[in-house]
Every structure is written in structure tokens, then in C-alpha cells.
Amino acid sequence: MLGELDCKRIGKALAGLDATLELQFHPDPENEALSAELGGVARQVVAAAAGTVSLREGDGLGLPARPALTIGYGGKANIHYLAVPEGPEILPFIEAFADLPRGATVVTDDWARKLAPLTQPATLFVFMATTCPNCPAAVRAANQLALTSYQVTTCIIDAQRFPALAEHFAVKSVPVTILDGAWSVTGVVPPAMLVEKILAREDPAFQQDLFQSLVEAGRFADTADYIMKSGAALFTRAWRKSTTSSRMGLLLVVEDLLPKQVTALDDQVEELIALLASEDAALRGDTADLLGQIGLRAAAEALGNLHQDPNPDVAEIAAESVEMLGRDR
């Protein structure tokens, strides 16, 4: 529940506004405790706003989870809270609510003008914790984009109160901002950077960045799905630039990928064979191992040439990989 000071802040910011703001409460019968708390917060907001906020119950359709609150104005309802906006989080909550009637006129930065013509919807999840000192800035940045464009939806999610969502998105620390359920970044992200990512979603460079962010987050199954959707060249580009430690993550992706689609990396074998000539012994060995897992006979000759590799570990891996080959292209 909100404290007395938080209610006073709400009253000061919202009471007397020449507009009727809208607050929806989406209960969850299976989470009675949090539903009761969020429902109580909703009633506190309405009471503190002294007639400028209307309250109704929603069904939560389209939200990642319930219970939740949605703030809106004039039919615009694209800012959702799967969190109790208490403590430091009350300020970005109040700011977003108070600025809804003015919308895009609130901000005049160049990034806002770039976002104005957006036609492809974007969704921003911001995972936070009420005790996190940096989270309010991350929440504020995402909410500013939602205020600027009807095409941007934000979901502010308390990682501690929604642990299943946090686990699904491999959230290890907060704040974390996730775009369209895929690209993610940890820490406070300026609105301008978020706009650049949203506008660049169709660019190959962004797709590679998205791929890398999935791997770094440890979302290996999601990375495998993304490869099947967007092409295996994403994997090879990352493999070519990888370090010994980062290849561990890529190999875990392969463990998820090949059982789903055994041919997923077949068209990358020629590119991977070229890496067997690398001066980096670790890359040669890991690539030989990878080619064995892919299993195409087309790699047999190149792997056979590594039997005399000056590094005995590479030679051993190559010999083992040859034994794994069995499929024709």
C-alpha cells in the first residue's frame, strides 16, 4: 500500500487537473494477496486524486501477467504496472499519469520527433525492484516513449513479485529493459537509445545485436528459435567474432537448436570450415567440435586435415568429430 507521503504527492500532481484520467485494475483470482494490494493502491490513487481519476476493472487481456494496473487518458492506455509504484517508483508513476493529457507535447527532444512517425508497434518490458536506486530512471525512460507514441506500450514489472516472468526472461539484476520480448539491456537506458533500437528493428545490425543480447542473457532456447526465424548467418557471424568464453554460450544454443531442426546450420558449414585454418587453436578446436555436432559429411576432409594439427587437443577433437559425421547435404 502507498504511504501518506506518496498519497500527498499524487494529490498535488493530479488533483485539479482539467482532465479525467483513467485507471484500470486487472485482478488475478489466483494471486489474492497481490491483487488485494494492487486493488488497494488503485483505490488510494483515486481518493488522492480527488475526482480526476476514474477507476474500472479490466480483464488483463494482452498483458504478460496479472494482477496489474493500467493508466490511461482519452482511450490511450499503453502504460501498465505489474508492480506496486511505491517508494522511489512513485515519482515516475505520477509523472506518467500527470503527463498523459499532454502526450507528445511533454517532450521536445530530437528522439521524440524521430519516434512520431512510428507505425510498427513496440513493447518495452522494464524489470525493476522497489529497492533499486537506478530503476526509476529506467522506468521513466520507457514511459516517456509510451507518452510520445501510441505505438509504444510499456510494462513495468516487479521482478521480485513476478518471479516466473523474471526467470523466463533470464533477469539476473535490475533494471533490465526488453524490447519486443527479445533485445535486452541491463542498466539505465536513455530514451534516445531506446528510440534508435525501435527504429532499427529491421536492420541487419540490430538483428545481430538482438541475437547477441539473447545469448548474453542466457536465453539459449529463445536464441535457437530466433535462428530458425531469422537465419543461421546470425550464428556464424557471432561465432567468427567469439572468444573462448562467449563460445560456451553459443554451443549451448546449438544444444537447443539442433534437436529442434537438425539442418539449421547446414548452410553455414562452408563458412565454418574456413575457420579451421584460424591461428587461434581454441577456435579451431571448438569449430571442429561444432562441425561434428552439425554432422555433415562435407566437413570430413577439412576435419581430417586437422589430425596432424600442432595442438594435440585440436587433433583429438577433430578425430572425434569425424566419427560423428553421417549426414549428406
ABEGO torsion letter per residue (X at the ends): XBBAAAAAAAAAAABGBBBBBBBBBBBBAABAAAAAAAAAAAAAAAAAAGGABBBBBBAGBGBABOBBBBBBBGGBBABBBBBBBBEAAAAAAAAAAAAAAAEAAABABAAAAAAAABABBBBBBBBBBAABAAAAAAAAAAAAAAAABAABBBBBBBAAABAAAAAAAGBABOBBBBBGGBBBBBEBBBAAAAAAAAAAAABAAAAAAAAAAAAAAGBAAAAAAAAAAAEAAAAAAAAAABBAAAAAAAAAAAAAAAAABAAAAAAAAAAAAAAAABABAAAAAAAAAAAAAAGBAAAAAAAAAAAABABAAAAAAAAAAAAABABBX
